[in-house]
Amino acid sequence: MIYKETLERMREELCERRDDLCCEMDGLPDGNLKCVGKGKKRKYYQRLPVKGYRKKERCYGIKKKPEILYGLVRKRYITKALPVIERDLKAIDSALRWFRPADEDSVMEKFTAKYPELADGIYRYIPDVEEWKNAFRPMDDFHPENLKAVDPHGTRKRSNTELYIASRLDHYGLVYRHDCPTGIPGLYRYPDFQILRPKDLKKIYWEHFGMMDDLEYFIDYKRKMEEYEKFGIVPWDNLIITYGNSKSGIDGKMIESLIRAWLL
């Protein structure tokens, strides 16, 4: 949700940016940049307009004077940026004039004054995260011999990559279930992770496919993805997928990026 304070902060930052650019402009070379020719034959000039004792426009070659050349390029940027900032400031000023808070209390003030007994209904239901976390039992009886990795809580994982993902989820305090049923009727799959995203309490699934060089495993992967899509679990909305094979290691940087992009 956008709050009035956000708009005011944006306006303040734009004003500071505008003032900084105006101060910088004072120290840039006089005149403006003129480019002539194409490709390697292009030539650059400093065009000086009629001003004071200068009775006519002058042009000086500056290809070998990078401090002037790049100063004029910077000047061109600032010249174009300042009108954009002014336009944005006008848009924010207009938004501030018409801004009305959209939080539950402000929008429903008259309603809750008339029906105070119904006030709780305007707020989104927030589930008990611990109750959600413990709602299903992990699938420990499916190939238990593969549960060789153990996390600090004593929970067994099927691979070092799963162990690493779990450790990073724990690091950020994210609530998740591991190797549990989805609870979706008709879907008999046990995702590696089901994570309750804190900002909107949306359930995000995470599957790590770590044996993609095994043909039987790959066939089951294709079948699983088809089932997931049928039940609305898709990579572009609520499913994170990572891959590996029997020779690959853990890509910690990628896992960190996925957690930051999807879950925080």
N, C-alpha and C positions, 0 to 999 in steps of 0.2 A: 504494500500500500504506500502511496506517495503522501507524505505529510507536509504541512505548510512549512515546517522547519527545513525540510529537504529543499524546497523551492528557494527559500531565503538563503540557504547555504550555497546553492548553485549560483544565485545572483551575486552573492559576495565574491565567489571565486571568479566569475566572469568579469566583474569590475576590477578585481586585482589583476587579472590577465590583461585586460584592456589597458590599464595604467602602466603595466610593465612594458607592453609593446610600444606604447607611445613614448616612454622614456628611452627605449632602445632605438626607436626611429631617429631621435635627435642625434645619435652618435653614428649614424650610417652615412655613406657617401652622398654627396649632392647629386641631383638629377635622377635619371632612371636608366634601365638597361635596354639596349637596342641590339637585336640579333639579326644578322644578315647572312644569307647563304644556306647551304645544306650540308649535312654530314661533316666530313673532315675539313671541308672548305668553309665551314661556318666561322664567322667573325663576330666579335662582341665589342660593343661600343658603350661608352658612358655618354649619354645624351644630356647636355646641360641646357636648360631652357633660358629664354630671355629673362634676365634678372639683374637689377641694379646697373652696374657699369657694363654688363654684357648686353650689347644691343641686338645680337642675333644668336640663334641657337648654335651650339657647338657640339661636336662629336669627337671623342678621343678613343683610340683603340686600347683595350684593356685586357686582351687575351693573356698577356704576360704579367698582369697585375692582379693576382688572385684575391688579394685583400679587398680591392675595389670591386672586382667581378662578383665575388660571393657576397660582399656587402650589398650590392644592388639586387642580387637574387633574394637575399633575406628581406630587403626593403619591399620587393614586389610581393612576397608572402604577407608581410605585415599590412601592406596596403589593401590586400584582398581579405585578410582575416578580420580587420577592424569592423568593416560593415557587417560581417557575419555575426560577430559578437554583439554589435548593436541590435541586430535583428533578433538575436536570441534573448537579449535583455528585454526588448519590447514584448516578446512572447511570454516571458516569465512574469513581467509586470502585469500583463493581462490575466495570466493564470492566477496570480496572487489576488487580483481584484475580484475574480469570480470564484475563488477557491472556497469550498465548503468541506468540512471534515466528513469522511465517509465511514468513520468507525460506528460500531453498533449503537452506542449510547446516543451519539449526535443524530443519526438518521432516525432512530426509533424513539426519540425523546417524548413526543406526544403520546405515542402508543403505550410506552411503559408507564407514563403518568396515569393513563386511563386504566391500563390493565397490569398493575404491578405484579400480580401473581403469575404472569406469563413472561416476565422479563428474561428468565433463563433461556427461553426458547430462541432468542435472537443470536445466541452464541453457538459456534460450531461445537459439536460433540467431540471431546478429546478422550480417546481411549486410555485405559490404564496400560502404560507401556510394559510394565513387568508382567501383567496378566496376559498381554498379547505375546510377549516373549516366551512365556511358559505354557502357552495354550496347546502345543503339540509336542509329542515326544520325538526326539531325533531318531533317524533310521539307523540305529547301531547294528541291527541284525542283517543288513545287506552287505555281504562280503566283509565281515568284520576283520578278516585277516589283512585288509588294506588300510585299516585304521591304525597307522603306525606313528603318525606325528601327533604330539601331545602339546596343547597350549598351556599357558600358566595356570589356567583354571582346572586343568586335568581333563579337559574335553579332547577326545581324539579326533583327528582330521585325516583325510585320505591322501593328502600330499603336502609337501613343504610349502607349495604356493598357497594352498588353502590356509595353512597355518599362518603364513605371512599376511594374507588378506585379513584374517581374523585379528591378528595383532594390530594392524593399522586401524581397523574398525574400533577396536578397544581403545586405541590411543586417542581417537577423536570422541570417545564416549558415545558411539552410535549403538542403538539398540537393534539387535538382529537375532534371527534364528538360523541354525545351521542344520542342513540335512533333515529338514522337517517337511511334512506335506503342506501344500499350499492352502488347503481348506476349500478349494474350488471344486464343487461337485463335478465329477466326471474326469478330472485331471489327476491321473495317478503318477505324478512326478514329484521328486524331492529335490528342489533347487539347492545348490551349494549354500547360498545365503539368501535370506529374505530380510531386507533392512527397512526399518521405519524411518523415513527421512524426516529430520526434526523440523524443517521449516514449514512443511505442509502435511506431515504425517502420511505421506503417500508411500505405499509399499513398493520398494525397488528390489528386483530380483538380480542376483549375480550368479552366473554360471562360469566356472573355469573348466574348459575342455583341455585337458593336459596330455592326451594321448592321440593327437590327430593323425599320427603316422600309423596307427593301427586300423586296419580296414573295418573290422567288426565295430570298433568304437566309433569310427567315422559314420558308419551307416546308422548307428543308434543316435548319433548327434543330429543327423539330418531328420530322423523321425521325431526326435524330441523338439526340434525347432518348429516343425510343422504343427505339433500338438500345442506348443506354447502360443503360436500365432492364432490358432483356432480359438484359444481361450483369452485372447487379448493381452498376452505377454509378448511384447515386441521390442526390438533394440532401440527404436526411435522414440520410445515413450517410457518404458518401465523395466528394461532389461539391460544389464551390463554383461558383456561377454569378453572373456579373456581366453587366449589360446596358448597351447604349448605342445610339445611332443616329448618323446622319451629321452631326448638329448638336450632339451632346452632348460634354461635355468629360470630364476625369478627376475622379472623386470620390475624392480621396485619403483623406479621413476614413473613408469606407466601406471602402475597401480595407484601411486600417490596422486597422479593427475586425474585419474578417473574418480577417485574419492572426492577430490576437491571440486571437480566439475559437476558431478551428479548428486553428491550427498550432503555437501556442506552449505 
